[in-house]
Amino acid sequence: MMIDGAALRWFPHVYAGNDTVTRYGAAWLLWGYGLGAWIALAMASRSIRAKQSTPVA
């Protein structure tokens, strides 16, 4: 994630020649990372709750 951000900031021609296209790409990356982080948090929370509710014999 950090490498994508650095590349978009310092080497935007790697992604596209047009500034507008580069900005749309950055927006998609940001939303994708945010959604991925939210899904990971939900999965971890669900796993923790499942372990806490399991009765110990």
OpenMM code with the backbone's topology and positions (N, CA, C; nanometers):
from openmm import Vec3, app, unit

residues = "MET MET ILE ASP GLY ALA ALA LEU ARG TRP PHE PRO HIS VAL TYR ALA GLY ASN ASP THR VAL THR ARG TYR GLY ALA ALA TRP LEU LEU TRP GLY TYR GLY LEU GLY ALA TRP ILE ALA LEU ALA MET ALA SER ARG SER ILE ARG ALA LYS GLN SER THR PRO VAL ALA".split()
positions = [
    Vec3(0.0822, -0.1187, 0.0000),
    Vec3(0.0000, 0.0000, 0.0000),
    Vec3(0.0864, 0.1247, 0.0000),
    Vec3(0.1882, 0.1241, 0.0809),
    Vec3(0.2726, 0.2422, 0.0885),
    Vec3(0.3505, 0.2616, -0.0410),
    Vec3(0.3907, 0.1518, -0.1024),
    Vec3(0.4654, 0.1621, -0.2271),
    Vec3(0.3762, 0.2186, -0.3375),
    Vec3(0.2495, 0.1766, -0.3417),
    Vec3(0.1566, 0.2342, -0.4395),
    Vec3(0.1405, 0.3834, -0.4180),
    Vec3(0.1254, 0.4251, -0.2932),
    Vec3(0.1113, 0.5679, -0.2627),
    Vec3(0.2345, 0.6470, -0.3023),
    Vec3(0.3516, 0.5935, -0.2731),
    Vec3(0.4758, 0.6616, -0.3092),
    Vec3(0.4913, 0.6680, -0.4608),
    Vec3(0.4578, 0.5599, -0.5286),
    Vec3(0.4687, 0.5592, -0.6745),
    Vec3(0.3708, 0.6587, -0.7375),
    Vec3(0.2509, 0.6665, -0.6831),
    Vec3(0.1539, 0.7634, -0.7361),
    Vec3(0.1979, 0.9062, -0.7097),
    Vec3(0.2676, 0.9277, -0.6003),
    Vec3(0.3112, 1.0633, -0.5669),
    Vec3(0.4335, 1.1060, -0.6474),
    Vec3(0.5339, 1.0199, -0.6514),
    Vec3(0.6611, 1.0596, -0.7129),
    Vec3(0.6802, 1.0107, -0.8561),
    Vec3(0.6097, 0.9059, -0.8947),
    Vec3(0.6224, 0.8513, -1.0303),
    Vec3(0.4847, 0.8258, -1.0920),
    Vec3(0.4022, 0.9285, -1.1083),
    Vec3(0.2659, 0.9059, -1.1593),
    Vec3(0.2625, 0.8519, -1.3024),
    Vec3(0.3683, 0.8741, -1.3793),
    Vec3(0.3709, 0.8238, -1.5168),
    Vec3(0.3768, 0.6716, -1.5229),
    Vec3(0.4095, 0.6056, -1.4107),
    Vec3(0.4097, 0.4596, -1.4058),
    Vec3(0.2675, 0.4068, -1.4232),
    Vec3(0.1701, 0.4788, -1.3676),
    Vec3(0.0305, 0.4356, -1.3738),
    Vec3(-0.0421, 0.4888, -1.4965),
    Vec3(-0.0202, 0.6149, -1.5292),
    Vec3(-0.0884, 0.6745, -1.6448),
    Vec3(-0.0186, 0.8038, -1.6827),
    Vec3(-0.0389, 0.8458, -1.8055),
    Vec3(0.0188, 0.9702, -1.8519),
    Vec3(-0.0672, 1.0914, -1.8203),
    Vec3(-0.1931, 1.0671, -1.7872),
    Vec3(-0.2883, 1.1736, -1.7611),
    Vec3(-0.3077, 1.1901, -1.6100),
    Vec3(-0.3076, 1.3139, -1.5620),
    Vec3(-0.3225, 1.3397, -1.4187),
    Vec3(-0.4589, 1.2947, -1.3665),
    Vec3(-0.5629, 1.3110, -1.4472),
    Vec3(-0.6977, 1.2704, -1.4046),
    Vec3(-0.7052, 1.1193, -1.3859),
    Vec3(-0.6483, 1.0452, -1.4768),
    Vec3(-0.6484, 0.8990, -1.4663),
    Vec3(-0.5711, 0.8549, -1.3426),
    Vec3(-0.4604, 0.9203, -1.3151),
    Vec3(-0.3808, 0.8880, -1.1973),
    Vec3(-0.4598, 0.9133, -1.0697),
    Vec3(-0.5345, 1.0224, -1.0658),
    Vec3(-0.6158, 1.0528, -0.9468),
    Vec3(-0.7273, 0.9513, -0.9283),
    Vec3(-0.7916, 0.9099, -1.0374),
    Vec3(-0.8937, 0.8057, -1.0268),
    Vec3(-0.8323, 0.6741, -0.9786),
    Vec3(-0.7142, 0.6430, -1.0277),
    Vec3(-0.6449, 0.5226, -0.9811),
    Vec3(-0.6136, 0.5292, -0.8334),
    Vec3(-0.5693, 0.6454, -0.7868),
    Vec3(-0.5411, 0.6621, -0.6443),
    Vec3(-0.6679, 0.6469, -0.5615),
    Vec3(-0.7780, 0.7004, -0.6108),
    Vec3(-0.9054, 0.6883, -0.5389),
    Vec3(-0.9493, 0.5422, -0.5303),
    Vec3(-0.9358, 0.4681, -0.6400),
    Vec3(-0.9719, 0.3262, -0.6376),
    Vec3(-0.8836, 0.2480, -0.5410),
    Vec3(-0.7544, 0.2790, -0.5406),
    Vec3(-0.6649, 0.2121, -0.4470),
    Vec3(-0.7041, 0.2423, -0.3024),
    Vec3(-0.7345, 0.3676, -0.2732),
    Vec3(-0.7721, 0.4065, -0.1384),
    Vec3(-0.8992, 0.3353, -0.0935),
    Vec3(-1.0011, 0.3328, -0.1785),
    Vec3(-1.1243, 0.2638, -0.1433),
    Vec3(-1.1008, 0.1131, -0.1286),
    Vec3(-1.0199, 0.0573, -0.2171),
    Vec3(-0.9908, -0.0863, -0.2085),
    Vec3(-0.9185, -0.1233, -0.0803),
    Vec3(-0.8199, -0.0428, -0.0403),
    Vec3(-0.7483, -0.0694, 0.0836),
    Vec3(-0.8395, -0.0517, 0.2041),
    Vec3(-0.9239, 0.0494, 0.2002),
    Vec3(-1.0179, 0.0715, 0.3104),
    Vec3(-1.1159, -0.0432, 0.3244),
    Vec3(-1.1692, -0.0892, 0.2128),
    Vec3(-1.2621, -0.2017, 0.2164),
    Vec3(-1.1923, -0.3288, 0.2641),
    Vec3(-1.0710, -0.3513, 0.2172),
    Vec3(-0.9947, -0.4681, 0.2623),
    Vec3(-0.9659, -0.4642, 0.4114),
    Vec3(-0.9331, -0.3457, 0.4630),
    Vec3(-0.9077, -0.3322, 0.6070),
    Vec3(-1.0349, -0.3567, 0.6869),
    Vec3(-1.1483, -0.3066, 0.6376),
    Vec3(-1.2748, -0.3268, 0.7068),
    Vec3(-1.3127, -0.4752, 0.7091),
    Vec3(-1.2947, -0.5455, 0.5976),
    Vec3(-1.3245, -0.6886, 0.5913),
    Vec3(-1.2331, -0.7665, 0.6862),
    Vec3(-1.1044, -0.7314, 0.6895),
    Vec3(-1.0103, -0.7995, 0.7796),
    Vec3(-1.0497, -0.7763, 0.9254),
    Vec3(-1.0897, -0.6557, 0.9597),
    Vec3(-1.1322, -0.6261, 1.0960),
    Vec3(-1.2574, -0.7058, 1.1328),
    Vec3(-1.3528, -0.7128, 1.0420),
    Vec3(-1.4746, -0.7896, 1.0672),
    Vec3(-1.4440, -0.9380, 1.0851),
    Vec3(-1.3553, -0.9912, 1.0031),
    Vec3(-1.3191, -1.1325, 1.0152),
    Vec3(-1.2468, -1.1602, 1.1459),
    Vec3(-1.1566, -1.0728, 1.1867),
    Vec3(-1.0835, -1.0923, 1.3121),
    Vec3(-1.1784, -1.0816, 1.4307),
    Vec3(-1.2692, -0.9860, 1.4270),
    Vec3(-1.3655, -0.9702, 1.5351),
    Vec3(-1.4556, -1.0922, 1.5464),
    Vec3(-1.4980, -1.1433, 1.4334),
    Vec3(-1.5834, -1.2627, 1.4323),
    Vec3(-1.5087, -1.3837, 1.4884),
    Vec3(-1.3822, -1.3966, 1.4531),
    Vec3(-1.3012, -1.5076, 1.5027),
    Vec3(-1.2828, -1.4988, 1.6540),
    Vec3(-1.2582, -1.3800, 1.7047),
    Vec3(-1.2396, -1.3619, 1.8494),
    Vec3(-1.3681, -1.3941, 1.9235),
    Vec3(-1.4815, -1.3464, 1.8714),
    Vec3(-1.6102, -1.3751, 1.9369),
    Vec3(-1.6411, -1.5235, 1.9348),
    Vec3(-1.6064, -1.5950, 1.8275),
    Vec3(-1.6315, -1.7384, 1.8182),
    Vec3(-1.5482, -1.8131, 1.9211),
    Vec3(-1.4252, -1.7709, 1.9431),
    Vec3(-1.3395, -1.8370, 2.0421),
    Vec3(-1.3877, -1.8119, 2.1833),
    Vec3(-1.4419, -1.6945, 2.2108),
    Vec3(-1.4887, -1.6608, 2.3449),
    Vec3(-1.6169, -1.7336, 2.3791),
    Vec3(-1.7001, -1.7639, 2.2811),
    Vec3(-1.8275, -1.8278, 2.3083),
    Vec3(-1.8182, -1.9803, 2.3084),
    Vec3(-1.7043, -2.0366, 2.2729),
    Vec3(-1.6862, -2.1817, 2.2716),
    Vec3(-1.6661, -2.2316, 2.4140),
    Vec3(-1.7517, -2.3237, 2.4598),
    Vec3(-1.7349, -2.3749, 2.5967),
    Vec3(-1.6099, -2.4619, 2.6090),
    Vec3(-1.5420, -2.4478, 2.7191),
    Vec3(-1.4223, -2.5267, 2.7462),
    Vec3(-1.4610, -2.6462, 2.8291),
    Vec3(-1.4156, -2.7664, 2.7873),
    Vec3(-1.4536, -2.8902, 2.8567),
    Vec3(-1.3690, -2.9140, 2.9782),
] * unit.nanometer
topology = app.Topology()
chain = topology.addChain("A")
for resn in residues:
    res = topology.addResidue(resn, chain)
    for name in ("N", "CA", "C"):
        topology.addAtom(name, app.Element.getBySymbol(name[0]), res)
